[in-house]
Structure formats: structure tokens, C-alpha cells
């Protein structure tokens, strides 16, 4: 519980430092957004709003998002992005499945910042350390935010804290998914379980050799290298 209090105090400090009034975040029905919302609520009390932004999403996403909001008394607003998404797809009919999938979090980011600008709030991202390290996020989509409250927590740490804060078990046990397409799951797309990924990342930090299959080890290293551009500051030409 000590760590959750530290994160909540950190959120409060970031809002004050930016001279803002509160936090806005996307509530997806997943464990990461649920934990971020609860930590933000503890930090900012009434100055938190969770946006439910379905975009051809599974009905369960909204159901679980509302479940968290009701349990922790978090203010929510729903905006269905399906029609906006379809209009964009009409403009780019030949877009690949990945390009179409990445459009969804980018549309959500635009809505989050519209609310943030209007309310004078900060946008809290919901990415965790596991996903950020391997680049499993959409650049200028769910990666577009002002602060990352759980960005220092591995997925296994997220699950542990979610239990401590009494987030509904149904959300904790649910297979993580970004809802990019029908049947998509995070572990299925990454190709490695979070347990194995986290053990590898932890070993890297401790200077130990990861005890995982060599093929998966190389895959993780490749994901870290190839996604470096997502985490780095934008290269800027400097006149000599």
C-alpha cells in the first residue's frame, strides 16, 4: 500500500507542478486503466474524469469500465468513436490492418486532449513498464499523454497492486487486450507471456542473465531495439 500512496502523491505533485486542475484518462475496462483511475482518484478526489471511448469495442469493455467507476465513484463520460473511425477509414480505404488498428488509440488521444484542454487537466497515460520497454503502444495514441503513473510498474506489479486496492477480480483476471481487432489479446500479439517478459526485464535491470528460452530472449531484445524511437526525444536538426 505504501507504493500506491507514493504514486498518488506523485500524481498530485505533477498536477500542481503543471498548474493544472485535475486528471483525465481513458477507461477501457482493462487492469491498467482501472489502476491508473483509482490512483488518480486517490490523488485528485473529485477532479478526475474517466472517458469511455468505444470504437467498435466489445460490450464487456464498457461494462467493466463502468464497474470500476461505480465502485470508486469516478466521474465518467462516454463518447462512441465508431462513426468517426469509419469516416477516417473511408478516406484511406487501402490502409493496412495495423494502420487501421493504430487509428483507434490516436482518435482516443485526440478526444482526451480536447477534454484536458477544456478542463485544464493533465492526460494520464495508462501504459505500464513492461509495454513501454518493448514499445507495445501506439505512438501518438495511447503513448500520447502528460504523465505515466504506472509507467514504472511491470505488469506483474500492476496485478499485485490492483489486488491490494480491491479492483474487481473480473478485471484483474481478464486477458489483457488493446481491443484493436476481434479476438486480439496483448500476449497473443506480443508472442510472449507477461510473466516471462517481466522476468526477463527484471533480470536485465539486475544485471542477471534471464532464464528464458533463447528465442524469446532475442525477440524481447529486438522489440526493445526496434521501438527505441517511440521512447526517445524527437530528433531535431540543430543549425551549426
Residue pairs with C-beta under 8 A, 6 or more apart in sequence:
1 164
3 161
4 39
4 42
4 161
4 164
4 165
5 42
7 39
7 149
7 150
8 39
8 40
8 42
8 43
9 43
10 149
11 23
11 39
11 40
11 43
11 44
11 124
11 147
11 149
12 43
12 44
14 122
14 146
14 147
15 21
15 22
15 23
15 43
15 44
15 47
15 122
18 122
18 146
20 120
20 121
20 122
21 47
21 119
21 120
21 121
22 44
22 47
22 48
22 49
22 119
22 120
22 121
22 122
23 40
23 43
23 44
23 47
23 48
23 49
23 121
23 122
23 123
23 124
24 48
24 49
24 50
24 51
24 112
24 115
24 116
24 119
24 121
24 122
24 123
24 124
25 33
25 36
25 37
25 40
25 48
25 49
25 50
25 51
25 112
25 123
25 124
25 125
25 126
26 33
26 50
26 51
26 52
26 53
26 108
26 112
26 126
26 142
27 33
27 34
27 37
27 50
27 51
27 52
27 65
27 68
27 69
27 74
27 76
28 52
28 61
28 65
28 126
28 179
29 60
29 61
29 62
29 63
29 64
29 65
29 68
29 171
29 174
30 61
30 64
30 126
30 171
30 174
30 176
30 177
31 158
31 159
31 162
31 167
31 171
31 172
31 174
31 176
32 126
32 127
32 128
32 150
32 158
32 176
33 50
33 65
33 126
34 64
34 65
34 68
34 162
34 167
34 168
34 171
35 126
35 150
35 158
35 161
35 162
35 165
35 167
36 124
36 125
36 126
36 149
36 150
37 48
37 50
37 68
37 69
37 72
37 74
38 68
38 72
38 74
38 165
38 167
39 149
39 150
39 165
40 48
40 124
40 149
41 48
41 72
41 73
41 74
46 75
47 121
48 74
48 75
49 74
49 75
49 76
49 77
49 115
49 119
49 121
50 65
50 68
50 69
50 74
50 75
50 76
50 77
51 76
51 77
51 78
51 79
51 108
51 111
51 112
51 115
52 61
52 62
52 65
52 66
52 76
52 77
52 78
52 79
53 78
53 79
53 80
53 81
53 107
53 108
53 111
54 61
54 62
54 78
54 80
54 81
54 82
55 80
55 81
55 82
55 85
55 104
55 107
55 108
55 179
56 82
56 85
56 104
57 179
58 179
61 179
62 78
64 168
64 170
64 171
64 174
65 76
66 76
67 168
67 170
67 171
68 74
68 167
68 168
68 171
69 75
69 76
71 166
71 168
77 115
79 111
81 104
81 107
81 108
81 111
84 107
85 103
85 104
85 107
88 103
88 107
89 95
89 100
89 103
92 99
95 103
97 181
101 180
101 181
101 184
102 138
102 141
102 180
104 141
104 179
104 180
105 137
105 138
105 141
105 142
105 178
106 138
106 140
106 141
106 144
108 141
108 142
109 123
109 140
109 141
109 142
109 144
109 145
112 123
112 144
112 145
113 123
113 144
115 121
116 122
116 123
116 146
122 146
122 147
123 144
123 145
123 146
123 147
124 145
124 146
124 147
124 148
124 149
125 142
125 143
125 144
125 145
125 146
125 147
125 148
125 149
125 151
126 142
126 150
127 137
127 142
127 143
127 145
127 148
127 150
127 151
128 150
128 151
128 153
128 154
128 155
128 157
128 158
129 150
129 151
129 152
129 153
129 154
129 155
129 157
129 201
130 136
130 154
130 155
130 194
130 197
130 198
130 201
131 137
131 155
131 186
132 148
132 151
132 231
133 201
133 224
134 190
134 197
134 220
134 223
134 224
134 227
135 223
135 224
135 226
135 227
135 228
135 230
135 231
136 186
136 189
136 190
136 223
136 227
137 143
137 230
139 229
139 230
142 178
143 230
150 158
153 161
154 194
154 198
154 201
154 202
155 176
155 194
155 197
155 198
156 194
156 195
156 198
159 172
162 171
162 172
163 172
175 185
175 186
175 187
176 185
176 186
176 187
176 194
177 184
177 185
177 186
178 184
178 186
178 189
180 189
186 194
187 193
187 194
190 197
190 223
191 216
191 219
192 216
192 219
192 220
196 212
196 216
197 220
199 210
199 211
199 212
200 210
200 212
200 216
200 217
200 220
201 220
203 209
203 210
203 211
204 210
210 217
